[in-house]
Amino acid sequence: MSRNLETRIERLEAIAHDPLTGFFHELTVRFAASQNLPAPEKQHDVNNALKQLSDYLPN
């Protein structure tokens, strides 16, 4: 495997396991459950995770 491909794979794996994104996803799942909504799918970057969370925050 080329070094460039290995670097790209490592970067994608790091993004998939980002603790901050995971934290926001857990919060979103909790808000969804409290509103009897289906659990959302996990986002792969912080920006999208925050946007998704804002959709589930109670007014």
mmCIF file as Biopython writes it, N, C-alpha, C and O atoms, coordinates in Angstrom:
data_model
#
loop_
_atom_site.group_PDB
_atom_site.id
_atom_site.type_symbol
_atom_site.label_atom_id
_atom_site.label_alt_id
_atom_site.label_comp_id
_atom_site.label_asym_id
_atom_site.label_entity_id
_atom_site.label_seq_id
_atom_site.pdbx_PDB_ins_code
_atom_site.Cartn_x
_atom_site.Cartn_y
_atom_site.Cartn_z
_atom_site.occupancy
_atom_site.B_iso_or_equiv
_atom_site.auth_seq_id
_atom_site.auth_asym_id
_atom_site.pdbx_PDB_model_num
ATOM 1   N N  . MET A ? 1  ? 0.852   -1.175 0.000  1.0 0.0 1  A 1 
ATOM 2   C CA . MET A ? 1  ? 0.000   0.000  0.000  1.0 0.0 1  A 1 
ATOM 3   C C  . MET A ? 1  ? 0.897   1.235  0.000  1.0 0.0 1  A 1 
ATOM 4   O O  . MET A ? 1  ? 1.910   1.280  0.697  1.0 0.0 1  A 1 
ATOM 5   N N  . SER A ? 2  ? 0.520   2.212  -0.771 1.0 0.0 2  A 1 
ATOM 6   C CA . SER A ? 2  ? 1.329   3.428  -0.829 1.0 0.0 2  A 1 
ATOM 7   C C  . SER A ? 2  ? 1.181   4.233  0.458  1.0 0.0 2  A 1 
ATOM 8   O O  . SER A ? 2  ? 0.174   4.128  1.158  1.0 0.0 2  A 1 
ATOM 9   N N  . ARG A ? 3  ? 2.168   5.014  0.750  1.0 0.0 3  A 1 
ATOM 10  C CA . ARG A ? 3  ? 2.157   5.837  1.967  1.0 0.0 3  A 1 
ATOM 11  C C  . ARG A ? 3  ? 1.008   6.849  1.936  1.0 0.0 3  A 1 
ATOM 12  O O  . ARG A ? 3  ? 0.407   7.137  2.970  1.0 0.0 3  A 1 
ATOM 13  N N  . ASN A ? 4  ? 0.707   7.383  0.763  1.0 0.0 4  A 1 
ATOM 14  C CA . ASN A ? 4  ? -0.385  8.339  0.627  1.0 0.0 4  A 1 
ATOM 15  C C  . ASN A ? 4  ? -1.716  7.694  1.004  1.0 0.0 4  A 1 
ATOM 16  O O  . ASN A ? 4  ? -2.530  8.301  1.700  1.0 0.0 4  A 1 
ATOM 17  N N  . LEU A ? 5  ? -1.931  6.479  0.549  1.0 0.0 5  A 1 
ATOM 18  C CA . LEU A ? 5  ? -3.170  5.767  0.870  1.0 0.0 5  A 1 
ATOM 19  C C  . LEU A ? 5  ? -3.237  5.454  2.361  1.0 0.0 5  A 1 
ATOM 20  O O  . LEU A ? 5  ? -4.299  5.581  2.970  1.0 0.0 5  A 1 
ATOM 21  N N  . GLU A ? 6  ? -2.129  5.051  2.948  1.0 0.0 6  A 1 
ATOM 22  C CA . GLU A ? 6  ? -2.097  4.763  4.383  1.0 0.0 6  A 1 
ATOM 23  C C  . GLU A ? 6  ? -2.418  6.014  5.193  1.0 0.0 6  A 1 
ATOM 24  O O  . GLU A ? 6  ? -3.146  5.945  6.183  1.0 0.0 6  A 1 
ATOM 25  N N  . THR A ? 7  ? -1.884  7.139  4.780  1.0 0.0 7  A 1 
ATOM 26  C CA . THR A ? 7  ? -2.150  8.403  5.469  1.0 0.0 7  A 1 
ATOM 27  C C  . THR A ? 7  ? -3.624  8.768  5.377  1.0 0.0 7  A 1 
ATOM 28  O O  . THR A ? 7  ? -4.219  9.202  6.363  1.0 0.0 7  A 1 
ATOM 29  N N  . ARG A ? 8  ? -4.210  8.599  4.215  1.0 0.0 8  A 1 
ATOM 30  C CA . ARG A ? 8  ? -5.633  8.902  4.036  1.0 0.0 8  A 1 
ATOM 31  C C  . ARG A ? 8  ? -6.498  7.990  4.896  1.0 0.0 8  A 1 
ATOM 32  O O  . ARG A ? 8  ? -7.469  8.448  5.500  1.0 0.0 8  A 1 
ATOM 33  N N  . ILE A ? 9  ? -6.161  6.716  4.959  1.0 0.0 9  A 1 
ATOM 34  C CA . ILE A ? 9  ? -6.916  5.770  5.784  1.0 0.0 9  A 1 
ATOM 35  C C  . ILE A ? 9  ? -6.810  6.150  7.253  1.0 0.0 9  A 1 
ATOM 36  O O  . ILE A ? 9  ? -7.811  6.146  7.968  1.0 0.0 9  A 1 
ATOM 37  N N  . GLU A ? 10 ? -5.608  6.477  7.708  1.0 0.0 10 A 1 
ATOM 38  C CA . GLU A ? 10 ? -5.421  6.892  9.104  1.0 0.0 10 A 1 
ATOM 39  C C  . GLU A ? 10 ? -6.249  8.132  9.427  1.0 0.0 10 A 1 
ATOM 40  O O  . GLU A ? 10 ? -6.853  8.218  10.496 1.0 0.0 10 A 1 
ATOM 41  N N  . ARG A ? 11 ? -6.277  9.080  8.513  1.0 0.0 11 A 1 
ATOM 42  C CA . ARG A ? 11 ? -7.047  10.314 8.725  1.0 0.0 11 A 1 
ATOM 43  C C  . ARG A ? 11 ? -8.544  10.003 8.810  1.0 0.0 11 A 1 
ATOM 44  O O  . ARG A ? 11 ? -9.235  10.545 9.672  1.0 0.0 11 A 1 
ATOM 45  N N  . LEU A ? 12 ? -9.045  9.147  7.936  1.0 0.0 12 A 1 
ATOM 46  C CA . LEU A ? 12 ? -10.463 8.780  7.962  1.0 0.0 12 A 1 
ATOM 47  C C  . LEU A ? 12 ? -10.819 8.025  9.235  1.0 0.0 12 A 1 
ATOM 48  O O  . LEU A ? 12 ? -11.894 8.232  9.798  1.0 0.0 12 A 1 
ATOM 49  N N  . GLU A ? 13 ? -9.931  7.154  9.691  1.0 0.0 13 A 1 
ATOM 50  C CA . GLU A ? 13 ? -10.184 6.431  10.936 1.0 0.0 13 A 1 
ATOM 51  C C  . GLU A ? 13 ? -10.211 7.383  12.127 1.0 0.0 13 A 1 
ATOM 52  O O  . GLU A ? 13 ? -11.027 7.223  13.035 1.0 0.0 13 A 1 
ATOM 53  N N  . ALA A ? 14 ? -9.326  8.366  12.124 1.0 0.0 14 A 1 
ATOM 54  C CA . ALA A ? 14 ? -9.299  9.349  13.208 1.0 0.0 14 A 1 
ATOM 55  C C  . ALA A ? 14 ? -10.580 10.159 13.236 1.0 0.0 14 A 1 
ATOM 56  O O  . ALA A ? 14 ? -11.111 10.445 14.309 1.0 0.0 14 A 1 
ATOM 57  N N  . ILE A ? 15 ? -11.079 10.528 12.074 1.0 0.0 15 A 1 
ATOM 58  C CA . ILE A ? 15 ? -12.333 11.281 11.997 1.0 0.0 15 A 1 
ATOM 59  C C  . ILE A ? 15 ? -13.498 10.428 12.504 1.0 0.0 15 A 1 
ATOM 60  O O  . ILE A ? 15 ? -14.369 10.926 13.217 1.0 0.0 15 A 1 
ATOM 61  N N  . ALA A ? 16 ? -13.513 9.170  12.144 1.0 0.0 16 A 1 
ATOM 62  C CA . ALA A ? 16 ? -14.609 8.287  12.544 1.0 0.0 16 A 1 
ATOM 63  C C  . ALA A ? 16 ? -14.637 8.066  14.047 1.0 0.0 16 A 1 
ATOM 64  O O  . ALA A ? 16 ? -15.692 7.757  14.601 1.0 0.0 16 A 1 
ATOM 65  N N  . HIS A ? 17 ? -13.511 8.216  14.715 1.0 0.0 17 A 1 
ATOM 66  C CA . HIS A ? 17 ? -13.431 7.966  16.151 1.0 0.0 17 A 1 
ATOM 67  C C  . HIS A ? 17 ? -13.173 9.240  16.954 1.0 0.0 17 A 1 
ATOM 68  O O  . HIS A ? 17 ? -12.643 9.183  18.064 1.0 0.0 17 A 1 
ATOM 69  N N  . ASP A ? 18 ? -13.544 10.370 16.396 1.0 0.0 18 A 1 
ATOM 70  C CA . ASP A ? 18 ? -13.346 11.650 17.074 1.0 0.0 18 A 1 
ATOM 71  C C  . ASP A ? 18 ? -14.230 11.710 18.316 1.0 0.0 18 A 1 
ATOM 72  O O  . ASP A ? 18 ? -15.451 11.598 18.206 1.0 0.0 18 A 1 
ATOM 73  N N  . PRO A ? 19 ? -13.635 11.884 19.494 1.0 0.0 19 A 1 
ATOM 74  C CA . PRO A ? 19 ? -14.441 11.891 20.723 1.0 0.0 19 A 1 
ATOM 75  C C  . PRO A ? 19 ? -15.443 13.036 20.797 1.0 0.0 19 A 1 
ATOM 76  O O  . PRO A ? 19 ? -16.517 12.873 21.375 1.0 0.0 19 A 1 
ATOM 77  N N  . LEU A ? 20 ? -15.119 14.171 20.233 1.0 0.0 20 A 1 
ATOM 78  C CA . LEU A ? 20 ? -16.042 15.307 20.270 1.0 0.0 20 A 1 
ATOM 79  C C  . LEU A ? 20 ? -17.281 15.028 19.425 1.0 0.0 20 A 1 
ATOM 80  O O  . LEU A ? 20 ? -18.401 15.312 19.850 1.0 0.0 20 A 1 
ATOM 81  N N  . THR A ? 21 ? -17.085 14.480 18.249 1.0 0.0 21 A 1 
ATOM 82  C CA . THR A ? 21 ? -18.214 14.118 17.396 1.0 0.0 21 A 1 
ATOM 83  C C  . THR A ? 21 ? -19.066 13.055 18.086 1.0 0.0 21 A 1 
ATOM 84  O O  . THR A ? 21 ? -20.294 13.113 18.039 1.0 0.0 21 A 1 
ATOM 85  N N  . GLY A ? 22 ? -18.418 12.094 18.720 1.0 0.0 22 A 1 
ATOM 86  C CA . GLY A ? 22 ? -19.138 11.055 19.462 1.0 0.0 22 A 1 
ATOM 87  C C  . GLY A ? 22 ? -19.960 11.640 20.603 1.0 0.0 22 A 1 
ATOM 88  O O  . GLY A ? 22 ? -21.092 11.218 20.840 1.0 0.0 22 A 1 
ATOM 89  N N  . PHE A ? 23 ? -19.392 12.604 21.302 1.0 0.0 23 A 1 
ATOM 90  C CA . PHE A ? 23 ? -20.105 13.246 22.405 1.0 0.0 23 A 1 
ATOM 91  C C  . PHE A ? 23 ? -21.370 13.949 21.919 1.0 0.0 23 A 1 
ATOM 92  O O  . PHE A ? 23 ? -22.439 13.803 22.511 1.0 0.0 23 A 1 
ATOM 93  N N  . PHE A ? 24 ? -21.235 14.716 20.833 1.0 0.0 24 A 1 
ATOM 94  C CA . PHE A ? 24 ? -22.402 15.416 20.291 1.0 0.0 24 A 1 
ATOM 95  C C  . PHE A ? 24 ? -23.442 14.433 19.778 1.0 0.0 24 A 1 
ATOM 96  O O  . PHE A ? 24 ? -24.641 14.688 19.884 1.0 0.0 24 A 1 
ATOM 97  N N  . HIS A ? 25 ? -22.999 13.320 19.228 1.0 0.0 25 A 1 
ATOM 98  C CA . HIS A ? 25 ? -23.945 12.308 18.763 1.0 0.0 25 A 1 
ATOM 99  C C  . HIS A ? 25 ? -24.708 11.703 19.943 1.0 0.0 25 A 1 
ATOM 100 O O  . HIS A ? 25 ? -25.921 11.507 19.866 1.0 0.0 25 A 1 
ATOM 101 N N  . GLU A ? 26 ? -23.999 11.409 21.027 1.0 0.0 26 A 1 
ATOM 102 C CA . GLU A ? 26 ? -24.672 10.872 22.219 1.0 0.0 26 A 1 
ATOM 103 C C  . GLU A ? 26 ? -25.717 11.844 22.750 1.0 0.0 26 A 1 
ATOM 104 O O  . GLU A ? 26 ? -26.817 11.434 23.121 1.0 0.0 26 A 1 
ATOM 105 N N  . LEU A ? 27 ? -25.378 13.129 22.788 1.0 0.0 27 A 1 
ATOM 106 C CA . LEU A ? 27 ? -26.357 14.127 23.231 1.0 0.0 27 A 1 
ATOM 107 C C  . LEU A ? 27 ? -27.573 14.165 22.314 1.0 0.0 27 A 1 
ATOM 108 O O  . LEU A ? 27 ? -28.709 14.244 22.780 1.0 0.0 27 A 1 
ATOM 109 N N  . THR A ? 28 ? -27.330 14.108 21.026 1.0 0.0 28 A 1 
ATOM 110 C CA . THR A ? 28 ? -28.419 14.137 20.048 1.0 0.0 28 A 1 
ATOM 111 C C  . THR A ? 28 ? -29.321 12.924 20.222 1.0 0.0 28 A 1 
ATOM 112 O O  . THR A ? 28 ? -30.544 13.043 20.151 1.0 0.0 28 A 1 
ATOM 113 N N  . VAL A ? 29 ? -28.727 11.763 20.448 1.0 0.0 29 A 1 
ATOM 114 C CA . VAL A ? 29 ? -29.515 10.548 20.658 1.0 0.0 29 A 1 
ATOM 115 C C  . VAL A ? 29 ? -30.376 10.688 21.917 1.0 0.0 29 A 1 
ATOM 116 O O  . VAL A ? 29 ? -31.533 10.266 21.932 1.0 0.0 29 A 1 
ATOM 117 N N  . ARG A ? 30 ? -29.817 11.272 22.956 1.0 0.0 30 A 1 
ATOM 118 C CA . ARG A ? 30 ? -30.594 11.469 24.198 1.0 0.0 30 A 1 
ATOM 119 C C  . ARG A ? 30 ? -31.769 12.425 23.982 1.0 0.0 30 A 1 
ATOM 120 O O  . ARG A ? 30 ? -32.881 12.162 24.441 1.0 0.0 30 A 1 
ATOM 121 N N  . PHE A ? 31 ? -31.521 13.532 23.283 1.0 0.0 31 A 1 
ATOM 122 C CA . PHE A ? 31 ? -32.611 14.463 23.007 1.0 0.0 31 A 1 
ATOM 123 C C  . PHE A ? 31 ? -33.669 13.817 22.120 1.0 0.0 31 A 1 
ATOM 124 O O  . PHE A ? 31 ? -34.864 14.033 22.321 1.0 0.0 31 A 1 
ATOM 125 N N  . ALA A ? 32 ? -33.243 13.039 21.154 1.0 0.0 32 A 1 
ATOM 126 C CA . ALA A ? 32 ? -34.199 12.354 20.277 1.0 0.0 32 A 1 
ATOM 127 C C  . ALA A ? 32 ? -35.054 11.386 21.097 1.0 0.0 32 A 1 
ATOM 128 O O  . ALA A ? 32 ? -36.272 11.334 20.922 1.0 0.0 32 A 1 
ATOM 129 N N  . ALA A ? 33 ? -34.433 10.632 21.975 1.0 0.0 33 A 1 
ATOM 130 C CA . ALA A ? 33 ? -35.169 9.668  22.797 1.0 0.0 33 A 1 
ATOM 131 C C  . ALA A ? 33 ? -36.159 10.375 23.728 1.0 0.0 33 A 1 
ATOM 132 O O  . ALA A ? 33 ? -37.271 9.893  23.941 1.0 0.0 33 A 1 
ATOM 133 N N  . SER A ? 34 ? -35.750 11.511 24.276 1.0 0.0 34 A 1 
ATOM 134 C CA . SER A ? 34 ? -36.643 12.237 25.184 1.0 0.0 34 A 1 
ATOM 135 C C  . SER A ? 34 ? -37.856 12.802 24.462 1.0 0.0 34 A 1 
ATOM 136 O O  . SER A ? 34 ? -38.873 13.099 25.088 1.0 0.0 34 A 1 
ATOM 137 N N  . GLN A ? 35 ? -37.750 12.951 23.144 1.0 0.0 35 A 1 
ATOM 138 C CA . GLN A ? 35 ? -38.855 13.473 22.343 1.0 0.0 35 A 1 
ATOM 139 C C  . GLN A ? 35 ? -39.544 12.359 21.548 1.0 0.0 35 A 1 
ATOM 140 O O  . GLN A ? 35 ? -40.359 12.630 20.666 1.0 0.0 35 A 1 
ATOM 141 N N  . ASN A ? 36 ? -39.213 11.125 21.865 1.0 0.0 36 A 1 
ATOM 142 C CA . ASN A ? 36 ? -39.769 9.952  21.173 1.0 0.0 36 A 1 
ATOM 143 C C  . ASN A ? 36 ? -39.543 10.003 19.662 1.0 0.0 36 A 1 
ATOM 144 O O  . ASN A ? 36 ? -40.413 9.631  18.875 1.0 0.0 36 A 1 
ATOM 145 N N  . LEU A ? 37 ? -38.356 10.471 19.277 1.0 0.0 37 A 1 
ATOM 146 C CA . LEU A ? 37 ? -37.959 10.516 17.872 1.0 0.0 37 A 1 
ATOM 147 C C  . LEU A ? 37 ? -36.931 9.420  17.609 1.0 0.0 37 A 1 
ATOM 148 O O  . LEU A ? 37 ? -36.237 8.995  18.533 1.0 0.0 37 A 1 
ATOM 149 N N  . PRO A ? 38 ? -36.822 8.962  16.383 1.0 0.0 38 A 1 
ATOM 150 C CA . PRO A ? 38 ? -35.814 7.937  16.086 1.0 0.0 38 A 1 
ATOM 151 C C  . PRO A ? 38 ? -34.399 8.494  16.258 1.0 0.0 38 A 1 
ATOM 152 O O  . PRO A ? 38 ? -34.150 9.683  16.053 1.0 0.0 38 A 1 
ATOM 153 N N  . ALA A ? 39 ? -33.498 7.619  16.631 1.0 0.0 39 A 1 
ATOM 154 C CA . ALA A ? 39 ? -32.102 8.026  16.820 1.0 0.0 39 A 1 
ATOM 155 C C  . ALA A ? 39 ? -31.487 8.426  15.476 1.0 0.0 39 A 1 
ATOM 156 O O  . ALA A ? 39 ? -31.655 7.723  14.480 1.0 0.0 39 A 1 
ATOM 157 N N  . PRO A ? 40 ? -30.791 9.530  15.453 1.0 0.0 40 A 1 
ATOM 158 C CA . PRO A ? 40 ? -30.156 9.968  14.205 1.0 0.0 40 A 1 
ATOM 159 C C  . PRO A ? 40 ? -28.885 9.174  13.936 1.0 0.0 40 A 1 
ATOM 160 O O  . PRO A ? 40 ? -28.323 8.551  14.837 1.0 0.0 40 A 1 
ATOM 161 N N  . GLU A ? 41 ? -28.443 9.205  12.690 1.0 0.0 41 A 1 
ATOM 162 C CA . GLU A ? 41 ? -27.190 8.531  12.383 1.0 0.0 41 A 1 
ATOM 163 C C  . GLU A ? 41 ? -26.029 9.430  12.785 1.0 0.0 41 A 1 
ATOM 164 O O  . GLU A ? 41 ? -26.164 10.652 12.843 1.0 0.0 41 A 1 
ATOM 165 N N  . LYS A ? 42 ? -24.897 8.816  13.060 1.0 0.0 42 A 1 
ATOM 166 C CA . LYS A ? 42 ? -23.726 9.558  13.511 1.0 0.0 42 A 1 
ATOM 167 C C  . LYS A ? 42 ? -23.111 10.338 12.353 1.0 0.0 42 A 1 
ATOM 168 O O  . LYS A ? 42 ? -22.946 9.819  11.249 1.0 0.0 42 A 1 
ATOM 169 N N  . GLN A ? 43 ? -22.779 11.586 12.631 1.0 0.0 43 A 1 
ATOM 170 C CA . GLN A ? 43 ? -22.121 12.442 11.650 1.0 0.0 43 A 1 
ATOM 171 C C  . GLN A ? 43 ? -20.614 12.224 11.724 1.0 0.0 43 A 1 
ATOM 172 O O  . GLN A ? 43 ? -20.099 11.719 12.722 1.0 0.0 43 A 1 
ATOM 173 N N  . HIS A ? 44 ? -19.918 12.605 10.668 1.0 0.0 44 A 1 
ATOM 174 C CA . HIS A ? 44 ? -18.489 12.344 10.615 1.0 0.0 44 A 1 
ATOM 175 C C  . HIS A ? 44 ? -17.624 13.577 10.824 1.0 0.0 44 A 1 
ATOM 176 O O  . HIS A ? 44 ? -16.397 13.484 10.775 1.0 0.0 44 A 1 
ATOM 177 N N  . ASP A ? 45 ? -18.235 14.717 11.053 1.0 0.0 45 A 1 
ATOM 178 C CA . ASP A ? 45 ? -17.442 15.891 11.422 1.0 0.0 45 A 1 
ATOM 179 C C  . ASP A ? 45 ? -18.214 16.717 12.445 1.0 0.0 45 A 1 
ATOM 180 O O  . ASP A ? 45 ? -19.438 16.630 12.545 1.0 0.0 45 A 1 
ATOM 181 N N  . VAL A ? 46 ? -17.484 17.505 13.187 1.0 0.0 46 A 1 
ATOM 182 C CA . VAL A ? 46 ? -18.059 18.269 14.297 1.0 0.0 46 A 1 
ATOM 183 C C  . VAL A ? 46 ? -19.111 19.248 13.810 1.0 0.0 46 A 1 
ATOM 184 O O  . VAL A ? 46 ? -20.152 19.398 14.449 1.0 0.0 46 A 1 
ATOM 185 N N  . ASN A ? 47 ? -18.868 19.908 12.709 1.0 0.0 47 A 1 
ATOM 186 C CA . ASN A ? 47 ? -19.812 20.893 12.190 1.0 0.0 47 A 1 
ATOM 187 C C  . ASN A ? 47 ? -21.179 20.263 11.923 1.0 0.0 47 A 1 
ATOM 188 O O  . ASN A ? 47 ? -22.203 20.797 12.350 1.0 0.0 47 A 1 
ATOM 189 N N  . ASN A ? 48 ? -21.197 19.151 11.231 1.0 0.0 48 A 1 
ATOM 190 C CA . ASN A ? 48 ? -22.470 18.477 10.942 1.0 0.0 48 A 1 
ATOM 191 C C  . ASN A ? 48 ? -23.100 17.916 12.212 1.0 0.0 48 A 1 
ATOM 192 O O  . ASN A ? 48 ? -24.324 17.908 12.341 1.0 0.0 48 A 1 
ATOM 193 N N  . ALA A ? 49 ? -22.290 17.452 13.142 1.0 0.0 49 A 1 
ATOM 194 C CA . ALA A ? 49 ? -22.824 16.928 14.408 1.0 0.0 49 A 1 
ATOM 195 C C  . ALA A ? 49 ? -23.524 18.035 15.187 1.0 0.0 49 A 1 
ATOM 196 O O  . ALA A ? 49 ? -24.583 17.810 15.772 1.0 0.0 49 A 1 
ATOM 197 N N  . LEU A ? 50 ? -22.938 19.228 15.198 1.0 0.0 50 A 1 
ATOM 198 C CA . LEU A ? 50 ? -23.572 20.354 15.896 1.0 0.0 50 A 1 
ATOM 199 C C  . LEU A ? 50 ? -24.864 20.793 15.212 1.0 0.0 50 A 1 
ATOM 200 O O  . LEU A ? 50 ? -25.848 21.106 15.882 1.0 0.0 50 A 1 
ATOM 201 N N  . LYS A ? 51 ? -24.863 20.817 13.894 1.0 0.0 51 A 1 
ATOM 202 C CA . LYS A ? 51 ? -26.086 21.165 13.173 1.0 0.0 51 A 1 
ATOM 203 C C  . LYS A ? 51 ? -27.188 20.157 13.483 1.0 0.0 51 A 1 
ATOM 204 O O  . LYS A ? 51 ? -28.340 20.530 13.704 1.0 0.0 51 A 1 
ATOM 205 N N  . GLN A ? 52 ? -26.829 18.894 13.498 1.0 0.0 52 A 1 
ATOM 206 C CA . GLN A ? 52 ? -27.814 17.856 13.792 1.0 0.0 52 A 1 
ATOM 207 C C  . GLN A ? 52 ? -28.328 18.005 15.222 1.0 0.0 52 A 1 
ATOM 208 O O  . GLN A ? 52 ? -29.528 17.880 15.470 1.0 0.0 52 A 1 
ATOM 209 N N  . LEU A ? 53 ? -27.434 18.267 16.148 1.0 0.0 53 A 1 
ATOM 210 C CA . LEU A ? 53 ? -27.845 18.460 17.540 1.0 0.0 53 A 1 
ATOM 211 C C  . LEU A ? 53 ? -28.820 19.619 17.665 1.0 0.0 53 A 1 
ATOM 212 O O  . LEU A ? 53 ? -29.805 19.523 18.397 1.0 0.0 53 A 1 
ATOM 213 N N  . SER A ? 54 ? -28.559 20.707 16.964 1.0 0.0 54 A 1 
ATOM 214 C CA . SER A ? 54 ? -29.447 21.868 17.053 1.0 0.0 54 A 1 
ATOM 215 C C  . SER A ? 54 ? -30.864 21.545 16.548 1.0 0.0 54 A 1 
ATOM 216 O O  . SER A ? 54 ? -31.834 22.157 16.994 1.0 0.0 54 A 1 
ATOM 217 N N  . ASP A ? 55 ? -30.980 20.598 15.633 1.0 0.0 55 A 1 
ATOM 218 C CA . ASP A ? 55 ? -32.303 20.186 15.144 1.0 0.0 55 A 1 
ATOM 219 C C  . ASP A ? 55 ? -33.106 19.452 16.210 1.0 0.0 55 A 1 
ATOM 220 O O  . ASP A ? 55 ? -34.337 19.446 16.166 1.0 0.0 55 A 1 
ATOM 221 N N  . TYR A ? 56 ? -32.430 18.843 17.154 1.0 0.0 56 A 1 
ATOM 222 C CA . TYR A ? 56 ? -33.109 18.047 18.179 1.0 0.0 56 A 1 
ATOM 223 C C  . TYR A ? 56 ? -33.262 18.776 19.518 1.0 0.0 56 A 1 
ATOM 224 O O  . TYR A ? 56 ? -33.940 18.275 20.414 1.0 0.0 56 A 1 
ATOM 225 N N  . LEU A ? 57 ? -32.648 19.938 19.663 1.0 0.0 57 A 1 
ATOM 226 C CA . LEU A ? 57 ? -32.789 20.674 20.917 1.0 0.0 57 A 1 
ATOM 227 C C  . LEU A ? 57 ? -34.227 21.141 21.095 1.0 0.0 57 A 1 
ATOM 228 O O  . LEU A ? 57 ? -34.854 21.625 20.152 1.0 0.0 57 A 1 
ATOM 229 N N  . PRO A ? 58 ? -34.740 20.993 22.305 1.0 0.0 58 A 1 
ATOM 230 C CA . PRO A ? 58 ? -36.108 21.468 22.538 1.0 0.0 58 A 1 
ATOM 231 C C  . PRO A ? 58 ? -36.160 23.003 22.477 1.0 0.0 58 A 1 
ATOM 232 O O  . PRO A ? 58 ? -35.188 23.686 22.800 1.0 0.0 58 A 1 
ATOM 233 N N  . ASN A ? 59 ? -37.288 23.508 22.067 1.0 0.0 59 A 1 
ATOM 234 C CA . ASN A ? 59 ? -37.445 24.967 21.947 1.0 0.0 59 A 1 
ATOM 235 C C  . ASN A ? 59 ? -37.605 25.621 23.280 1.0 0.0 59 A 1 
ATOM 236 O O  . ASN A ? 59 ? -37.748 26.842 23.355 1.0 0.0 59 A 1 
#
